[in-house]
Amino acid sequence: MTADGGRRTADDRGRTADGERRVSGRARRLGVIALAWALSAVCRLPSAVPQLHAQQPAPPPQSARANREELDRLRAERERLEARMRQLQSSAHDIGEERTNIERQADATARLVRSLDLQIGALEGEVDDATASLIIAQDELVIKRSMLRRRVREIYKRGPLYSLEALLSAQSFGALVARYKYLHLVAQRDRALVRRVELLNDQITGTRTQLVRLRGEMELSREQKSEEERRLRELEGQRGRALARVQQTARQTQARLQQIQRDERRLADLLAAFEAERRRAAAARPNVPSAPSTLRTSDLGRLDWPVEGEILYRFGRVVNPNNTTTRWNGIGIGTAAGTSVRAVAGGQVVLAEAFGTYGQTVIVSHGDGDFSVYGSLARLDVRKGQTIQKGQVIGTVGRTDPDLDAHLHFEIRPKGRAVDPLEWLRSRR
């Protein structure tokens, strides 16, 4: 081999080695570029972040729900009492029951006002908590938005290929991995910042909505409280007026009872005077036999009723709805005003005039100290001293007692003593 041939062979070997080194270097660089592209794709900030659901307002606390349930219960109780009051006002009733109903309504309304106070306090607490939460979220949002704007400016200034350039400029595989980790952490932090800003926006929106709702409920509760306080004042006025009516009714009833007692004593004295006069007349004519009574013991349970009707009150002591007691010496027979009243037996009219609380009254003497009394008449059809027959019309039914409907007050007094007229009247089937 010549010297020139040997030099060419050596040069060829050198060029071959240089080519292999260049090929190997390009291959390594291509591998790094491919890896860098893959890593930069992973590290790039996403163009769109999934929307987060708006934060829902917190449910009302247990105390607020309990207050609302108590309000509903109290309103239902008061509605029941108001319905009962309407029933009382549309019918005859005891004034004491009306007063009791008013007192219960006032008590329920007072409890309703107290419950509204508790609800307003609970709502004010919720408003304070929501306001504090809103202020904290708004302050944090200002800071996070400032950080996000700064990061956006930095990313914009560096350009879209910054991550790729940082990876491609790595001088070794270890430096490449370190830069990748750094870029990955930066991308995670940026994503978290974006998510936090969106979450704060949603939280602020939800809290503002909650505040609007709470303030509306609080305003409504204040209006309801004002209305309940007005109603409570009205009920207090009604209670005072009802108490005055009860006291007035009690005074009137007591005065009437005293008048009835005086009239009963007066009637007893009058009947005793009639009997004394009869006896004096009989003594003045000893040879003339006295006429027997037209009310005989055989008439017990057989006399016809003076009028047909329902019994309003019975003989004896009766406890009235206002807790007063009345002693009736006869019975009250309720019937239509103007109904004819007939004598249960024949006799002589010894009184036909107005007689105190008895009203227009007819007293018939049946002889031998026996009398029948017909009170609360509207019209008198007989006169004093007139002799009447059994079944004869003596007058018409009227209305004397303001607390009772039209009726006939009827008494039977054998020997002047008041007895139960039902023992003498025919039994009804």
SEFIKOL-360619 format. One record per residue (C-alpha): residue in three letters; z, y negated, x negated. Coordinates in Angstrom, 3 decimals. Each point is the difference from the previous one (the first is absolute). Layout:
ATOM   res          w          v          u
ATOM   ALA          Z          Y          X
...
END
This chain:
ATOM   res          w          v          u
ATOM   MET      0.000      0.000      0.000
ATOM   THR     -0.923     -3.369     -1.357
ATOM   ALA      2.352     -2.866     -0.403
ATOM   ASP     -1.739     -2.002      2.773
ATOM   GLY      0.261      2.936      2.402
ATOM   GLY      3.681      0.334     -0.724
ATOM   ARG      0.603     -3.693      0.740
ATOM   ARG     -1.885      0.247      3.345
ATOM   THR      2.033      3.013      0.995
ATOM   ALA      3.242     -1.821     -0.781
ATOM   ASP     -1.183     -3.086      1.936
ATOM   ASP     -0.898      2.158      3.001
ATOM   ARG      3.417      1.547     -0.006
ATOM   GLY      1.631     -3.449     -0.104
ATOM   ARG     -2.114     -1.268      2.884
ATOM   THR      0.817      3.134      2.005
ATOM   ALA      3.733     -0.495     -0.554
ATOM   ASP     -0.233     -3.694      0.961
ATOM   GLY     -1.868      0.944      3.170
ATOM   GLU      2.581      2.550      0.960
ATOM   ARG      2.780     -2.547     -0.553
ATOM   ARG     -1.854     -2.562      2.151
ATOM   VAL     -0.563      2.576      2.750
ATOM   SER      3.634      1.059     -0.117
ATOM   GLY      1.158     -3.674      0.160
ATOM   ARG     -2.274     -0.726      2.981
ATOM   ALA      1.254      3.085      1.799
ATOM   ARG      3.605     -1.031     -0.485
ATOM   ARG     -0.763     -3.546      1.167
ATOM   LEU     -1.818      1.304      3.064
ATOM   GLY      3.021      2.168      0.818
ATOM   VAL      2.332     -2.977     -0.333
ATOM   ILE     -2.315     -2.121      2.191
ATOM   ALA     -0.097      2.694      2.685
ATOM   LEU      3.772      0.348     -0.069
ATOM   ALA      0.426     -3.780      0.089
ATOM   TRP     -2.255     -0.302      3.049
ATOM   ALA      1.984      2.697      1.749
ATOM   LEU      3.327     -1.604     -0.867
ATOM   SER     -1.154     -3.497      0.924
ATOM   ALA     -1.111      1.267      3.401
ATOM   VAL      3.480      1.331      0.529
ATOM   CYS      1.660     -3.212     -1.206
ATOM   ARG     -2.171     -2.451      1.957
ATOM   LEU      1.787     -1.853      2.828
ATOM   PRO     -1.328      1.218      3.351
ATOM   SER     -2.188     -2.416      1.931
ATOM   ALA      1.799      0.718      3.263
ATOM   VAL      3.606      1.003      0.671
ATOM   PRO      0.742      2.016      3.142
ATOM   GLN      1.580     -2.096      2.743
ATOM   LEU      3.687      0.636      0.606
ATOM   HIS      1.416      0.141      3.494
ATOM   ALA      1.873     -3.090      1.057
ATOM   GLN      3.689      0.464     -0.297
ATOM   GLN      1.481      0.582      3.450
ATOM   PRO      2.970     -2.163      1.022
ATOM   ALA      3.283      1.799     -0.170
ATOM   PRO      1.220      1.357      3.334
ATOM   PRO      2.834     -1.954      1.594
ATOM   PRO      3.436      1.130     -1.154
ATOM   GLN      2.130      2.275      2.120
ATOM   SER      2.279     -2.868      1.078
ATOM   ALA     -2.923     -1.960      1.472
ATOM   ARG     -1.167      3.029      1.993
ATOM   ALA      3.540      0.619      1.229
ATOM   ASN      0.261     -3.639      1.127
ATOM   ARG     -3.264      0.293      1.938
ATOM   GLU      1.177      3.203      1.694
ATOM   GLU      3.288     -1.691      0.946
ATOM   LEU     -1.940     -2.961      1.426
ATOM   ASP     -2.142      2.327      2.117
ATOM   ARG      3.111      1.790      1.296
ATOM   LEU      1.753     -3.259      0.892
ATOM   ARG     -3.092     -1.370      1.756
ATOM   ALA     -0.275      3.194      2.061
ATOM   GLU      3.693     -0.269      0.973
ATOM   ARG     -0.408     -3.623      1.065
ATOM   GLU     -3.154      0.769      2.004
ATOM   ARG      1.985      2.654      1.872
ATOM   LEU      2.759     -2.521      0.748
ATOM   GLU     -2.539     -2.608      1.129
ATOM   ALA     -1.592      2.547      2.344
ATOM   ARG      3.441      0.730      1.453
ATOM   MET      0.597     -3.733      0.456
ATOM   ARG     -3.273     -0.321      1.926
ATOM   GLN      1.162      2.834      2.266
ATOM   LEU      3.314     -1.757      0.575
ATOM   GLN     -1.691     -3.303      0.788
ATOM   SER     -2.321      1.639      2.541
ATOM   SER      2.792      1.698      1.965
ATOM   ALA      3.511     -0.565      1.249
ATOM   HIS      2.416      0.697     -2.844
ATOM   ASP      3.414     -0.646     -1.421
ATOM   ILE      0.184     -3.274     -1.940
ATOM   GLY      2.265      1.755     -2.497
ATOM   GLU     -2.750      2.489     -0.847
ATOM   GLU     -2.430     -2.874     -0.570
ATOM   ARG      2.478     -1.653     -2.341
ATOM   THR      0.490      3.267     -1.895
ATOM   ASN     -3.772      0.367     -0.349
ATOM   ILE     -0.296     -3.550     -1.372
ATOM   GLU      2.766      0.700     -2.517
ATOM   ARG     -1.772      3.152     -1.154
ATOM   GLN     -3.275     -1.888     -0.330
ATOM   ALA      1.744     -2.690     -2.046
ATOM   ASP      1.575      2.641     -2.234
ATOM   ALA     -3.356      1.747     -0.532
ATOM   THR     -1.685     -3.330     -0.774
ATOM   ALA      2.742     -0.960     -2.476
ATOM   ARG     -0.447      3.337     -1.768
ATOM   LEU     -3.759     -0.605      0.026
ATOM   VAL      0.500     -3.373     -1.708
ATOM   ARG      2.219      1.618     -2.649
ATOM   SER     -2.589      2.713     -0.581
ATOM   LEU     -2.728     -2.643     -0.358
ATOM   ASP      2.180     -1.763     -2.578
ATOM   LEU      0.186      3.244     -1.968
ATOM   GLN     -3.754      0.504      0.280
ATOM   ILE     -0.711     -3.557     -1.162
ATOM   GLY      2.338      0.558     -2.956
ATOM   ALA     -1.779      3.241     -0.892
ATOM   LEU     -3.404     -1.699      0.268
ATOM   GLU      1.183     -2.874     -2.187
ATOM   GLY      1.073      2.557     -2.604
ATOM   GLU     -3.419      1.658      0.153
ATOM   VAL     -1.713     -3.397     -0.331
ATOM   ASP      2.133     -0.845     -3.050
ATOM   ASP     -0.804      3.347     -1.628
ATOM   ALA     -3.717     -0.308      0.743
ATOM   THR     -0.060     -3.601     -1.275
ATOM   ALA      1.718      0.998     -3.248
ATOM   SER     -2.443      2.891     -0.439
ATOM   LEU     -2.928     -2.361      0.655
ATOM   ILE      1.198     -2.533     -2.586
ATOM   ILE      0.456      2.716     -2.644
ATOM   ALA     -3.442      1.471      0.729
ATOM   GLN     -1.669     -3.440     -0.100
ATOM   ASP      1.646     -0.857     -3.332
ATOM   GLU     -1.071      3.318     -1.499
ATOM   LEU     -3.528     -0.444      1.388
ATOM   VAL     -0.336     -3.362     -1.756
ATOM   ILE      0.931      1.632     -3.315
ATOM   LYS     -2.238      3.049      0.502
ATOM   ARG     -2.987     -2.113      1.045
ATOM   SER      0.415     -2.156     -3.112
ATOM   MET      0.069      3.139     -2.164
ATOM   LEU     -3.038      1.416      1.807
ATOM   ARG     -2.007     -3.224     -0.457
ATOM   ARG      0.835     -0.004     -3.708
ATOM   ARG     -1.136      3.602     -0.371
ATOM   VAL     -3.218     -0.679      1.914
ATOM   ARG     -0.770     -2.935     -2.302
ATOM   GLU      0.664      2.156     -3.075
ATOM   ILE     -2.246      2.800      1.290
ATOM   TYR     -2.733     -2.512      0.888
ATOM   LYS      0.107     -1.629     -3.446
ATOM   ARG     -0.192      3.346     -1.829
ATOM   GLY     -2.970      1.162      2.016
ATOM   PRO     -0.811      3.318      1.648
ATOM   LEU     -0.521      1.854     -3.343
ATOM   TYR      3.326     -0.878     -1.567
ATOM   SER      1.515      3.448      0.516
ATOM   LEU     -3.108      1.681     -1.391
ATOM   GLU     -0.098     -2.299     -3.020
ATOM   ALA      3.663      0.631     -0.730
ATOM   LEU     -0.586      3.729      0.037
ATOM   LEU     -3.221     -0.129     -2.031
ATOM   SER      1.585     -2.130     -2.699
ATOM   ALA      2.587      2.686     -0.728
ATOM   GLN     -0.294      1.174     -3.625
ATOM   SER      1.432      3.444      0.674
ATOM   PHE      0.605      2.454      2.776
ATOM   GLY      3.751     -0.722     -0.107
ATOM   ALA     -0.654     -3.720      0.393
ATOM   LEU     -2.340      0.796      2.905
ATOM   VAL      2.687      2.001      1.827
ATOM   ALA      2.621     -2.687     -0.611
ATOM   ARG     -2.312     -2.699      1.365
ATOM   TYR     -0.816      2.178      3.000
ATOM   LYS      3.682      0.443      0.805
ATOM   TYR      0.567     -3.741     -0.281
ATOM   LEU     -2.966     -0.824      2.252
ATOM   HIS      1.121      2.662      2.491
ATOM   LEU      3.494     -1.509      0.217
ATOM   VAL     -1.471     -3.483      0.444
ATOM   ALA     -2.254      1.284      2.809
ATOM   GLN      2.972      1.692      1.715
ATOM   ARG      2.020     -3.196     -0.216
ATOM   ASP     -2.875     -2.024      1.452
ATOM   ARG     -0.414      2.446      2.870
ATOM   ALA      3.751     -0.127      0.715
ATOM   LEU     -0.152     -3.805     -0.022
ATOM   VAL     -2.857     -0.022      2.531
ATOM   ARG      1.800      2.506      2.223
ATOM   ARG      3.220     -2.029     -0.165
ATOM   VAL     -1.812     -3.204      0.996
ATOM   GLU     -1.590      1.764      2.980
ATOM   LEU      3.326      1.554      0.984
ATOM   LEU      1.750     -3.385     -0.171
ATOM   ASN     -2.737     -1.568      2.142
ATOM   ASP      0.435      2.728      2.615
ATOM   GLN      3.789     -0.256     -0.179
ATOM   ILE     -0.069     -3.778      0.484
ATOM   THR     -2.395      0.336      2.950
ATOM   GLY      2.212      2.657      1.620
ATOM   THR      3.180     -2.004     -0.615
ATOM   ARG     -1.535     -3.144      1.493
ATOM   THR     -1.007      1.994      3.086
ATOM   GLN      3.533      1.397      0.202
ATOM   LEU      1.473     -3.499     -0.279
ATOM   VAL     -2.214     -1.265      2.822
ATOM   ARG      1.141      2.938      2.175
ATOM   LEU      3.678     -0.448     -0.870
ATOM   ARG     -0.066     -3.747      0.629
ATOM   GLY     -1.723      0.616      3.334
ATOM   GLU      2.664      2.551      0.981
ATOM   MET      2.756     -2.348     -1.134
ATOM   GLU     -1.433     -2.889      2.029
ATOM   LEU     -0.319      2.279      3.030
ATOM   SER      3.596      1.177     -0.449
ATOM   ARG      1.210     -3.599     -0.190
ATOM   GLU     -1.890     -0.850      3.204
ATOM   GLN      1.471      3.069      1.697
ATOM   LYS      3.477     -0.966     -1.180
ATOM   SER     -0.457     -3.523      1.362
ATOM   GLU     -1.149      1.443      3.338
ATOM   GLU      2.940      2.435      0.113
ATOM   GLU      2.466     -2.780     -0.790
ATOM   ARG     -1.481     -2.059      2.853
ATOM   ARG      0.317      3.005      2.300
ATOM   LEU      3.572      0.541     -1.156
ATOM   ARG      0.852     -3.603      0.903
ATOM   GLU     -1.536      0.546      3.440
ATOM   LEU      2.027      3.179      0.472
ATOM   GLU      3.166     -1.814     -1.045
ATOM   GLY     -0.777     -2.600      2.663
ATOM   GLN     -0.664      2.728      2.569
ATOM   ARG      3.240      1.713     -0.954
ATOM   GLY      1.916     -3.239      0.492
ATOM   ARG     -1.636     -0.586      3.380
ATOM   ALA      0.587      3.628      1.020
ATOM   LEU      3.660     -0.314     -0.978
ATOM   ALA      0.266     -3.172      2.068
ATOM   ARG     -1.613      1.797      2.964
ATOM   VAL      2.377      2.936     -0.402
ATOM   GLN      2.977     -2.333     -0.075
ATOM   GLN     -1.302     -1.955      2.983
ATOM   THR     -0.726      3.209      1.916
ATOM   ALA      3.470      1.285     -0.836
ATOM   ARG      1.572     -3.221      1.270
ATOM   GLN     -2.109      0.057      3.163
ATOM   THR      0.751      3.673      0.595
ATOM   GLN      3.687     -0.520     -0.555
ATOM   ALA      0.002     -2.971      2.363
ATOM   ARG     -1.894      2.004      2.631
ATOM   LEU      2.368      2.954     -0.360
ATOM   GLN      2.936     -2.304      0.496
ATOM   GLN     -1.700     -1.512      3.057
ATOM   ILE     -0.715      3.478      1.385
ATOM   GLN      3.648      0.942     -0.480
ATOM   ARG      1.104     -3.177      1.773
ATOM   ASP     -2.445      0.659      2.851
ATOM   GLU      1.203      3.602      0.313
ATOM   ARG      3.615     -1.172      0.258
ATOM   ARG     -1.097     -2.644      2.466
ATOM   LEU     -1.855      2.638      2.053
ATOM   ALA      3.025      2.295     -0.035
ATOM   ASP      2.195     -2.882      1.121
ATOM   LEU     -2.528     -0.889      2.689
ATOM   LEU     -0.132      3.565      1.333
ATOM   ALA      3.790      0.146     -0.060
ATOM   ALA      0.059     -3.239      1.967
ATOM   PHE     -2.469      1.422      2.532
ATOM   GLU      2.153      3.102      0.409
ATOM   ALA      3.170     -2.072      0.313
ATOM   GLU     -1.678     -2.113      2.660
ATOM   ARG     -1.111      3.146      1.851
ATOM   ARG      3.510      1.379     -0.064
ATOM   ARG      1.497     -3.263      1.245
ATOM   ALA     -2.500     -0.006      2.839
ATOM   ALA      0.849      3.615      0.839
ATOM   ALA      3.719     -0.773     -0.100
ATOM   ALA     -0.529     -2.902      2.371
ATOM   ARG     -1.549      2.431      2.516
ATOM   PRO      2.198      3.071     -0.199
ATOM   ASN     -1.270      1.397      3.267
ATOM   VAL     -3.664     -0.062     -1.113
ATOM   PRO     -0.901      2.981     -2.198
ATOM   SER     -1.952     -0.916     -3.154
ATOM   ALA     -3.545      1.298     -0.348
ATOM   PRO     -0.405      2.886     -2.456
ATOM   SER     -2.001     -0.494     -3.181
ATOM   THR     -3.702      0.708      0.175
ATOM   LEU      0.315      1.452     -3.516
ATOM   ARG      1.480      3.451      0.520
ATOM   THR      0.875      2.586     -2.591
ATOM   SER     -2.601      2.211      1.629
ATOM   ASP     -2.594     -2.528     -1.231
ATOM   LEU      0.677      0.882     -3.646
ATOM   GLY     -3.340      0.966     -1.574
ATOM   ARG     -1.890     -0.697      3.265
ATOM   LEU     -0.555     -3.752      0.221
ATOM   ASP     -3.551     -1.308     -0.206
ATOM   TRP     -0.850     -2.151     -3.025
ATOM   PRO     -0.056     -3.759      0.694
ATOM   VAL     -3.298     -0.187     -1.990
ATOM   GLU     -2.112      2.557     -1.821
ATOM   GLY     -0.228     -0.439     -3.762
ATOM   GLU      1.165      1.046     -3.440
ATOM   ILE      3.584     -0.417     -1.132
ATOM   LEU      0.257     -2.786     -2.602
ATOM   TYR      3.724      0.365     -0.622
ATOM   ARG      2.734      2.297      1.254
ATOM   PHE      3.537     -0.410      1.191
ATOM   GLY      2.647     -0.384     -2.717
ATOM   ARG      0.007     -1.267     -3.573
ATOM   VAL     -3.375     -0.411     -1.713
ATOM   VAL     -0.552     -0.843     -3.694
ATOM   ASN     -2.847     -2.514     -0.277
ATOM   PRO     -2.584     -0.039     -2.858
ATOM   ASN      1.799     -2.978     -1.567
ATOM   ASN      3.203      2.091     -0.184
ATOM   THR      1.681     -1.865      2.863
ATOM   THR      1.619      1.944      2.840
ATOM   THR     -0.518     -0.657      3.698
ATOM   ARG      1.985      1.572      2.815
ATOM   TRP     -2.102      0.387      3.121
ATOM   ASN      1.756      0.454      3.339
ATOM   GLY     -3.258      1.185      1.537
ATOM   ILE     -3.513      1.108     -0.906
ATOM   GLY     -3.228     -1.893     -0.647
ATOM   ILE     -3.053      1.304      1.876
ATOM   GLY     -3.209     -1.319     -1.565
ATOM   THR     -2.891     -0.715      2.369
ATOM   ALA     -2.648     -2.627      0.644
ATOM   ALA      1.166     -3.503      0.834
ATOM   GLY     -0.237     -0.666      3.724
ATOM   THR      0.752      3.589      1.039
ATOM   SER      2.018      0.188      3.246
ATOM   VAL      3.678      0.976     -0.336
ATOM   ARG      1.590      2.006      2.842
ATOM   ALA      3.660      0.471      0.926
ATOM   VAL      1.308      3.505     -0.760
ATOM   ALA      2.298     -0.152      3.054
ATOM   GLY      0.750     -2.275      2.938
ATOM   GLY      2.623     -2.730     -0.116
ATOM   GLN      0.671     -3.719     -0.066
ATOM   VAL     -1.339     -2.439     -2.615
ATOM   VAL      3.006     -1.693     -1.581
ATOM   LEU     -1.919     -1.812     -2.773
ATOM   ALA     -3.635     -1.109     -0.276
ATOM   GLU     -0.377     -2.582     -2.782
ATOM   ALA     -0.345     -0.507     -3.740
ATOM   PHE      2.917      1.587     -1.819
ATOM   GLY      0.148     -0.792     -3.734
ATOM   THR     -1.725      2.520     -2.250
ATOM   TYR     -0.698      2.190      3.029
ATOM   GLY     -2.570     -2.522      1.176
ATOM   GLN     -0.868     -0.039      3.699
ATOM   THR      2.408      2.573      1.440
ATOM   VAL      0.707      1.719      3.299
ATOM   ILE      3.339      1.754      0.621
ATOM   VAL      0.276      2.261      3.033
ATOM   SER      3.380      1.056      1.387
ATOM   HIS     -0.219      3.489      1.486
ATOM   GLY      3.543     -0.051      1.400
ATOM   ASP      3.358      1.361     -1.119
ATOM   GLY     -0.288     -1.780     -3.398
ATOM   ASP     -3.363      1.535     -0.996
ATOM   PHE     -2.761     -2.270     -1.362
ATOM   SER     -3.513      0.201     -1.457
ATOM   VAL     -1.340     -2.725     -2.341
ATOM   TYR     -3.673     -0.967     -0.499
ATOM   GLY     -0.601     -2.428     -2.899
ATOM   SER     -2.911     -1.531     -1.925
ATOM   LEU     -1.929     -0.772      3.189
ATOM   ALA     -2.906     -2.400      0.190
ATOM   ARG      0.276     -0.707      3.735
ATOM   LEU      2.765      0.432      2.579
ATOM   ASP     -1.059      1.286      3.429
ATOM   VAL      3.516      0.052      1.549
ATOM   ARG      2.811     -2.502      0.384
ATOM   LYS      3.772      0.119     -0.229
ATOM   GLY      1.648      1.463      3.096
ATOM   GLN     -3.120      1.850      1.110
ATOM   THR      0.345      3.606      1.132
ATOM   ILE     -2.663      2.272     -1.490
ATOM   GLN     -1.123      3.580      0.475
ATOM   LYS     -0.607      2.777     -2.497
ATOM   GLY     -3.446     -0.400     -1.608
ATOM   GLN     -0.346     -3.651      1.028
ATOM   VAL     -1.737     -2.293     -2.536
ATOM   ILE      2.544     -2.414     -1.463
ATOM   GLY     -2.182     -1.655     -2.678
ATOM   THR     -2.499      0.541     -2.832
ATOM   VAL      0.330      0.974     -3.649
ATOM   GLY      0.051     -2.802     -2.592
ATOM   ARG      0.838     -0.524     -3.661
ATOM   THR      3.293     -1.597     -0.949
ATOM   ASP      0.807      1.521     -3.400
ATOM   PRO     -2.400     -1.404     -2.681
ATOM   ASP      0.434      3.149     -2.078
ATOM   LEU     -1.088      2.341      2.809
ATOM   ASP     -3.088      0.463      2.124
ATOM   ALA      0.038     -0.555      3.773
ATOM   HIS      2.624      2.276      1.539
ATOM   LEU      2.659      0.401      2.680
ATOM   HIS      3.632      0.032     -1.072
ATOM   PHE      1.731      2.394      2.414
ATOM   GLU      3.706      0.805      0.380
ATOM   ILE      2.058      2.109      2.397
ATOM   ARG      3.704     -0.875      0.272
ATOM   PRO      2.121      2.300      2.186
ATOM   LYS      3.297     -1.792      0.640
ATOM   GLY     -1.295     -2.764     -2.289
ATOM   ARG     -0.041      2.289     -3.057
ATOM   ALA     -3.246      0.278     -2.021
ATOM   VAL     -1.371      3.562     -0.187
ATOM   ASP     -3.242      1.531     -1.262
ATOM   PRO     -2.612     -0.622      2.727
ATOM   LEU     -1.979      3.070     -1.139
ATOM   GLU      2.781      2.169      1.468
ATOM   TRP     -0.857     -1.417      3.439
ATOM   LEU     -3.805     -0.233     -0.198
ATOM   ARG     -2.325      2.831      0.869
ATOM   SER     -0.975      2.091     -3.007
ATOM   ARG     -3.584     -0.421     -1.132
ATOM   ARG     -2.137      3.090     -0.403
END
